[in-house]
Structure formats: C-alpha cells, structure tokens
Amino acid sequence: MLLNEIISLSALGEDALFAAMAAIGFACISHTPRRTALICGLAGAAAHAFRSLLMAPGVCDMNIIPAGTIAAFLAGVIAVLLSPLVKVPAEACLFPALLPMIPGMYAYKAVAGLAGCLTCASEGAAAHQMYLFFSNALTCTAVVIGMVLGANLPIFMLKKISFQATR
C-alpha cells in the first residue's frame, strides 16, 4: 500500500515538474518578463498536478472537464495572488501556466476521426469515425471553455489584487 502511494506521489511530482517546464517554456516564447517564469512554472505545476490528482482513479475519479476547470481556477488564484510581487498583470503569469493543460490528444483524435470519416468506404465505418470526431471535438471544446471560465473567475473575484499590477 505504501509503495503504491510513493509511486503515485512520484508520478504526481513528475507530472508537476514537466508541466512547470512547459509553462516556463511557453512563458519564454510569449516574451513575458523573465521575472514571471517562476510564477508561471509554479502555477502550471500546481494546476496540472491538481488536475491529475482530481482525475486519478480511486482519488476523485473526476472527468477531465470539471477537473480542468477547477485546476484552471487554482492556476488563476496563484497567478492573481503572486503577480503583484513581480509587477505584471495576472494574465502574463496565468496564460503560459494554462497551456500545458490544453487537451491536445482530444484535438488530435478529433482531426483523425474527421479524416477517417472522409476516407471510409462503408456507411457504418463512416458513422463510427463521425462519432469519434464529434466526441473528441466536443470534449476538447468543453475542456477549453471550462479552463477559460475557471481561469478568469479569480481575476474578477479578486479585482483589487488582480488590477494592482496595472496601476
């Protein structure tokens, strides 16, 4: 039992580390100030690891849509609270932190389903490919919309802190 918990904690730590690296990388290519890199990495790591924890079987076993929304809310709170320390708008720290949570596999599978639908010879196979396209495209869209809502809520809930850096 303890060994499984240690393995899952190490997997969660690994997940957080790679998400932080991706968030910092996205911050670098977005030309945000260098001083924001640590906050972007922290918010990205915390949000991605929390989403993984919420989705883990036996923990919360949550679907990716609400888990992504809640994790984006966490990233938003971290960005809003810490962005005044580096004197940048919260969005400069928040958006690079969200990019590692974009559901790329769902988007890829949606495009693959559409391509498969266009190349099918039989009606049954085409219907299955169309189902795969719509299922994955709707999931991808719902996750992104949930992340947008979850990430923007802290900005509006904590207006005094959020707009401090822009004054």
N, C-alpha and C positions, 0 to 999 in steps of 0.2 A: 504494500500500500504506500509506504513512504517513498519507495523507489519510483513508483508511477507519478507521485506528486512532484518529486525532484525533476523527473524528466519533463513533465508538463510545465514546471516553472522555468526550466532551462529553455524549452521551446518558446515560451512566452517572452523570455528575455531576448532570445534570438530574434523573434518577431519584432520586438520593440527596437532592437539595435538596427536591423535592416530598414525599418520604417524611418528611423531617425536619419540614417544615411541618405535615404531617398528624399526626405523632406529638406535636408540641408542642400542636397544636390539641386532640387527644384528651386530653392531659395537663391542659390548661386546663379543659375541660368536665368532667373527672373530679375536679376540686377537689384535685389534688395540690399540694403546696407549690411556690411559684414557683421555688425554687432547684433543683427537679428538671427543669425544662424543657430545659436544655442537655443533660443526660444522656439524657433521653427522645429528644430530637432526634438526638443522636449515635448512640444505639443503633438507632433507627428507620432513619436514613440508611444506616448501615453494613450492617444486616441486609437491607434492601430492595435496596440496590445489589449486595450479595454474592449474593443470590438471583437477581437479574437476570443477573449475571455467570455464575453456575452454569448458568442456563438458556439462555444465549446460544449460538446455532448457531456451531459452529467453535471454541468455547472449551471448554465441558464438555458442552454439549447435554444437560443433565440434565432429567428430568421435574420438574414443579412440586412433587410430593410430597416426594421426598428433598431437593430444593433448599430448600423451605420449612422442613423440619426442621433442616437444617444452618444456615440463616440464623437461625432462631429460637434455636438453640444459641448462635450468635455474639452475638445480642442479649442473651441471658441472661448470658453471660460478661461482657459490657460492663456490664450493669446490676449484677451482683453485685460486680464489682471497683470500680465508681465510686460506688455508692450510699452506702458509708460516708463518702465525702467530704462529702455533703450531709445525712448523718444521717437517712436514711429507709430503710425496708425495700426490698430489691431489687425487690419486686413493684410498688412505686409507680413505678419507672422502667421496668420491663420491660413491663407490660401496655399502656401507651399506645404503646410502641415497636412492639409486635406488630400493633396494629390496622391500620396501612397494608398489612400483608401478608395480611389476610383475603381469601379468594378470592371477592369479590363477584360477578364475572361468572359463575362457575360456579353460584353460588346463584341468580342471576337466570335463567340458562339452564335450570336445573332446574325452577324455577317456570313458566317459559314452556313447557317440554316437558310439564309436567303439565296446564297449561291447554290446550295444543294437543291433548293426548290426550283431554281431556274434550269437546272440540268437534269431533272428527273424525267424518266420516260413514262412511268405509271402514275396514275392518279393517287393511289394510296401512299406511295413513297413521297410524292409531292406534298400531300396533306400533312404527313409527318414532319417533313422539313419546314413547312409553313408554321406548324405548331412550335417547333424548336425556335424558329425565328421570333415569333411573337412572344413566347415565354421568356426567352433571354432578353429581348429588347425591352419588354415591359419591366422586367426585374432590374435591368441596368438603369432605365429611366427613373424608376421608383427610388432606387438607392441614391442616385444623384440628386433628385428633388429632396429626399429626406436629409441628405447631407447639407444641402443649401439651407433648408429650414433650420436644422439643428445648429449649424454654424452661425447663422445670423441672429438667432434668438439672444445669445449673450450680448451681442453688440447693442441690441435695443433694450435689453433688460438692465444693462449696466451702462447707461448712456453717459453718466458723469465721468466714469473711468474711461470709457471707450473713446470719447472725443477729446480727452485731455491732451493727447499727444499732438493733435492737430491745431491746438490753440497757440 
